[in-house]
Amino acid sequence: MLFVKAINNVIAAYPYTQTDLIRDNPSTSFPVGGISTADLAEWNVFPVHFSNPPAFDHLTERLVELAPLYDGASWVQQWAVEQKSQIEIDAEAAQQAEQQAEARRQAYIAESDPVFFKWQRGEATQQEWLDKVAEIKTRYP
């Protein structure tokens, strides 16, 4: 669970954990099994309620978690959608292309090369090997 440390509804630290609370108060003895939400509130530490992030285009946008918002009753997680730069889009596309090429290469080694060698020994047909290569190309274009 996420927590926020807030004094008079102003965020002092986010995210904030029970470990942070213990570290910030070294001369205080806290219960071993954890601290209840009511006890956390005495230390200005409050749970942050999850909110569903908005839909976004993974290719051209990124999801960013913002600081939680106090709605008068509780702290609620907030989200924003930002546009990626063309440099980021191009870099991600290049990385995906590299990953696809590596996956294709590994599939050739594991799947089509054995059929090729069987064809060379007369244990498979050239068409079986070509079909396997085509299957891999379709799977990893």
C-alpha angles and dihedrals in degrees: 000000000000121000136193127206107218132170115201088349092303116121113245096171136002131211095027126177136195086250088058090051092051091046091049091051106042095164094054123091112221126190115272095228094056136274123283121240090247091053091046090055089059086061092047091253117133136179117253113223117226119246125191112255117238121258114264141173106261091203099056105017140051131210116234125192112223129199112285120263125228107227095190094270107041146356114266128196114246132206138196132191117222130189116247117231119248088248090057092046092050093046092051091047090051091049092049090049090052091049091048092050091050092049089050091049092050091049091052090052095046101036117017101033092062090051090048092054091046088053090051089053093046094250095114136022128255087241091058089054093046090048091052091049090049091049091053092047089053092048094046107026 
